[in-house]
Amino acid sequence: MSKFVELPPQNYDRNAFDAFASQHGHFDLGNARAMMWMAQLSYETGAPQTIVQITPLWGFKPIPHFRAQGPVIDTRAIIGERDDCTVVAFAGTDPALARNLITDADCRLTASDTYEGFQDAFDAVWPLIESKIRAGRPPLFFTGHSFGAALAVLAAEKAHDLGIAPARRSIPSVCRARADGA
């Protein structure tokens, strides 16, 4: 990723997960705040030393990062595991990466009403993370920012379809479009 989306370790909130409650079944501001910071950390795949520094502050075991590249995609994700949950975070669009911009611009619809760029990016990274998700500690959370939020929705839906239930499935499908414009 680039300096447009990365933060130096000292800019991270060391207390981001202090109010996190993995067992809440309803909206929780502490959880939303923690997921926001986890989504930011997913941008640090090009600066793994930042991930290494922040991981223990938030109570995570070492966090692996994943990257799937192709001619028109560059998808990145991290998977954090704590004693009380597993969190999958997808990086969003980096304006310095042409592949991200191409992915965002590919808004042709697939047969399942998903933007083709998002679906291709998701399909490329899913095989890299599926076994980690299956082996993770429940509950399972998905998060992301921008393009990463669209991938988080696709991942939550895929996990649910495979019987790997996310912690909560009431997230709107922001990456789906309906032909009737509704």
N, C-alpha and C positions, 0 to 999 in steps of 0.2 A: 504494500500500500504506500501512499505518499504522505508527505508532511501536511497535505490538505486535510487528512482525516485522522492522523495519529496524534496522540498526546504524550508528552513526557510523563514518566511515572509520578513525579511530584504533583501533577495536576489531577491525579485520580483521587477520589474520595476514599480514604482508608476505612471509613465507617459505612460504606455503601450497603453492606449486608447486615448491619446491626439490627435493623428493624424488619428484616426478612423473616417471614413465617411460612414455611413451606407447606403447612397443612391447611392454610386458609382456603375455603371453598368459594370465596366471594372476592370482589375487588378489594385490594389492600394497597394503600399508598406506599407502604414500606416495600412490598414486593415489586410494585411498578418501578420504584426508584432503583431497586437492586437490578431489575431486568434492564433498565436504561443503561446502567453502568456496565453490565455484562455485554450489552450490544456494542458499547464503545470499545470494550476490550477486544471484541472480535476484529476490529480494524487493525490490531497490532500484530497480525501474522507476519508482517515484514520487519517487525521489531520484537522478536520473541523474548528479549531480555525484559521488556516491559511486562509481558505476560508472566514471566517467572517471578518478577518482583511483586506483582499485585496478587497473584494466586494465594499465597499464605495469609495475606491480610484479610481476605474475604472467607477464609476457612475451606478453601478448595484443595484437593489433591492436585498434583501437577496436571496442567491443562494442555492436552494435545491440540494442535491446530491442523486444519485440513484445507487443501487447496486443489481445485479441479480447474484445469486450463484446457482450452481448445482454441480453434481459430477465431472464434467470436465470443468466448466466455472466459471469465476469470472469477471463480466463485470461492469464497473463503468462509470458514466456520471454525468455531472452537467448541469443545465440550468440556464443561466443568462438572466435577463430581464432588459432592460433600457427603457427610454422613446422613444428611436429611433430604437429599434430592440430586437430580442431574439436570443441568441447564445446557441447552444447545443454543448458541448465538451465531447469527449470520451477519457478516459484514455487509454494509450497504454499498452504494455507488461511490467510487473514488473518482472525482472528476479528472484526475490525471491519468486514468487508465482507459484507453480507447475501447478496450473490450467491454468494460462496464457500461460505457455510453452506448455501444452497439446493442448490448443486451437490453438496456432500458428502452431503446428505440424500437425494438422488435415487438410491436404490439399486435401482431396478427394473432387471431384466436386459434387455439388448438381445438380438437374435437370436444374436449372437456371444458371449453370456455376459459381457458387460462392463456395469458399472454405467452406467445411462443418463446420469447427471450427468457422469461422467468422460468418456464417449464424446462427449457434446455439447460439452464444454469442449475436448476434443482436436480434434474436427472443426472447431471455430471457429478454432483457432490454426494448424492444420497448413498451410493454403494460404499463410499468411504466412511460414512458415519453410522450406517444402519446397525452394524454389529456392536458398536460402542453404545448405541442407544438401547439395544436389547439387553446388554450386560449392565447397564447403569442402574443406579439406585432410584426407585420411585420416591416421590412423584417426579414426573418429567415436565420440564418447562422449555418452551421455545421462545426466542426473542430475536429481534433484529431491528435495524434502523433502515428506513427508506427501502431500497431494493431488498435488503436483508429481512425486512418485515414481511414482504411478499413471500420470500423463501421460508420464513418461519411458519406462515400459514400453510403453505404447501406441505412442509414437514409434519406439522401437527395433524393435518388431514391424512397424510400417508401413514403416519404412526398409528393413528386411530383405526384406519382401514386394516392394518396388519395386526391389530389387537394389542398394540403398545400404547396404552391410553395416556395421553397428555394430562397434566394436572387439571386443566380446564379447557373446554372446547367451545367457549362462547365468543371467541375472537371473530370479528367479521372478516369475510374473505376479501381483503383489500386488493388482492391480486387477480380477482376474477371480474369479468365484465359480463353483462347480460345484453343480449341482442335487443331487448325491448327498451334498454336504457334505464331500467328501474334500478 
